Each structure stands twice: as structure tokens, then as C-alpha cells.
Amino acid sequence: MPTRSELTHDGIDVFDGFDGDRPRGCSWERSVCTETPTHQVTYPGTDRPEAHPFCARHYVLELAYLVEVHMPTCSNPLSDHVSSYGRID
């Protein structure tokens, strides 16, 4: 879970660290990835936000898909989809 944030972009916090242990693997679901996670994207959940760790490559692809493919046809703001993002310390 995120510990704190420094900046906000359109209501989305910039991730600034994890509470507890570092994540163990990349959360990329479109193929198997064994790279060490270096970044995270936190999605708002129904009960609590869910932080997903990604390697650098899949972090960029995840955000690019959201911004370039999903958002142009979605009427909700980006902050409804992502609550924080950034590098894992």
C-alpha cells in the first residue's frame, strides 16, 4: 500500500513508496513477465485501492493503454481509474 504522495495530477497522487515489503513480481496480465517491478499503478477498489507493481516496460504500456485506448471513449475522468502511480523506492 502507498505510504505518501508528493504531487497530484488531475486528482491522481504520484506514488512515493510502499508500506512493508517490496512486491515480488510484475503484475502484467497479458503475458508472463519475470522482471522485477520498479513502478506501480494503484487502482481505486470497491473496498480499498489496489496497488499493482510493474516492471518499467509494462508500467509504460499499462499507462499508455489507459490514456491512449481507454480514455478517449470513456466519459469518466482518469482519477476514477487510477488513484496513484510512480516509481517504487
N, C-alpha and C positions, 0 to 999 in steps of 0.2 A: 504494500500500500504506500502511496506517496506520503512523504513527510512534510513537505512545504513547497511553496511556489514563489517565484520572484516576479514574474511578469504575467500579464493577462493579454491575450489576443482575442478580441471579439468574444469575451466571456469564457475563454478556454485558458486554463492555467498552464504555464510552462513547467514541466516536471523538473524537480530538483532533488531527487534521491528516493530511496526505498527505506521503509521501516523493516528492520530484520535482515534476513538472508537475501543474497543476490539470486535472481531467477536462474533456473538450471538450463533452459533451452529456448530456442526461438519458437514463437507461437504461430509461425506461418502455417496456414492450414491448406494451402493449395498444392503443396508438395512437401516432401521430407526435407528438413533443414537441420543440420547438426552444428551450425555455427553458434558461437557464444553470443548471447544477447548483449547489446550495448545501448539500446534505446527502448523506450516503452510508449505505448499509447493506452490511455485509460478511457474506457467507455462507460457512460452512465448506465447503471443497472437498475432493476426494479427495487431491490433492497439496498444495494450499495454499489459503488463504482467497481469495475473490474479492470485491473491493470494487466496488460498483455505485453510481455517482453519480446523484442525482435532483434535480429542481427541488423547491422546498418543497412544492408541491401533491402531486406524485407520491410524495414521501417519506412524507407523512402517509397517503396512500392505500395505499401498499405495506405500511406497518406496521399500519394498521387492518385490511387484508385478512388479514394473517398472524395477528393477535391475535383478531379477531372471527369470521373464517370458518374458517381452517385449524386453529387451536389447539384449539377445543372438541372436535374429533373426532380429534385426534392424541394418541397415547399418549406421544410423546417430549417432553422439555422444550424450552422456547423456545430455550435455549442450544445445542441441536442444530441449530437452523435459522439463527440469527443469531449471529455472533461479535463484532460491534461495530456501532455506529450513531451518528449525530450530524451536527453541522454541519461543513462543510468550511471551514477557515480561509482 
